[in-house]
Amino acid sequence: MSVAPNRRATHRRRAAPAPTPDPLAGARLRPRLTMLDGQACLRLHAASCRILDETGVRVYSPDGLELLRRAGARIDGDLARLSPEMVDWALAAAPRRFDLYRRDGNEVAIRLDGEATAFGPGSDTLRYLDPRSGERRDFRLRDLADCTRLCDALPAIDFVMSMGIPRDVPPARYFRHQYATMLRHTTKPAVVVCDDLADMEAIAAMAAAAVGGMDRLAERPTLLLYSEPSTPLQHSRPATDKLLFCARMRIPVTHSPAPMMGGTAPVTPAGAVALGNAEALSSLVMHQLQQPGAPFLYGHGVHHLDMKEMISVYGAPEFQLARVMAAEMGRFYGLPVWGYSGHSDSKVLDGQAAADAQFSVLIALLAGTNLNHDVGYLESGLAVSPEYIVLTDEIIRMTRAFVAGVQFDDDALAVEAIAAVGPGGEFLSHDHTLRHWRELWVPHFFDRQRLDKWREAGSPILNDRLREYTIDLMNSHRPPPLPAAVESEIAAILRDATSLEP
């Protein structure tokens, strides 16, 4: 009598449809920023291809022009017109990801896979805001050493750039001294700028000395070259020669144009981005023709000309809209993307500078630009402030916590904990709080004290805390020194440049 009901019950259990999996079970919900759908990306790509096919680009490098000629570009003097098929071939040939390594080549520091987002300072400013003296003055080589050690110590700064032009070394050699100084004072990867092919060869030789040879540098690159076409639609000989050298040596490069809306580019953001995209794609074509599969970082730096002040500005919504479009086109192409963050048109570290840093960091993390430079720029890129780098490090860490979103599983929803505590209870002593409270972001500099405690501490403002911490890190942080044999090679490379002095 009892068997049949059990069999029927078993049959019902087996026949019942399996519960639908909860797509949010164990998931983390993250904020998103989107702008271009697939059709918009196709339209922008088509506009850029039309520019290259009909208007063309001027290429002043004989080697670059010959590569294009052999590939089927229509050449008229130094003007090259590129077909859409050439662009498609180059996009298919370029790698979808590559890595940047630490100084000795033994450890991956940054994965440029289109997903990760990294931050670092900018290059070659004219003026230095000295945290020790408070003065605004010319940049010196020792300032670069201080700033490089600072970046090495900061957890949210992932790579270094030269930050300023040192005025205490001969102009013909300062790019080489910049890189040698960065190599000595950080183990993080470096993004480099330089004047010409000879500079790039010397810089590559120093990097190769630190990793154990040029072949190993190609396999485990520790540096990336930042160079530019000349907007609108020109490729200078020095820039192209550096681009092709990096392709041959498999040294990663971003050949990022900087169209200025209303100046060197159409005043409309869409038109400026179409132009910048065309210039980036023409760079990619030459790069991949030289060495298919060589690592290339896509991107452009579309700014705009402030029509009142006649200055190319950083702290502008239009600039950030262009960053979003670059990020989305990079995903459309399947390429990692160059970006910008932590910069301001303000002359000093003030509320405007903080607002600009927060805005740009948030856009970089939400849009997904992958290698973001210019952290610490003030005065529209003419000055650098070490304290601004430290502030932006804090902003990056805070914004990463926001962009990471929230856990959305049963434990995070805490229904059982709420039931256990009940109406009128408290959660401070509950196990759920003890398990999760360390997940909350804790600031290093931003003050959360009550007024009385803040007054007891002397009423310190943020700028005071930043200055004190910046100077302390500059004075105390020392990365591991380079081996003596590597130092000898670097010294020899720098001595070889003395013949270039006037």
Summary of the structure (lengths in Angstrom):
residues: 502
radius of gyration: 26.3
end to end distance: 108.5
largest distance: 108.5
contacts: 1722
relative contact order: 0.14
helix: 49%
strand: 15%
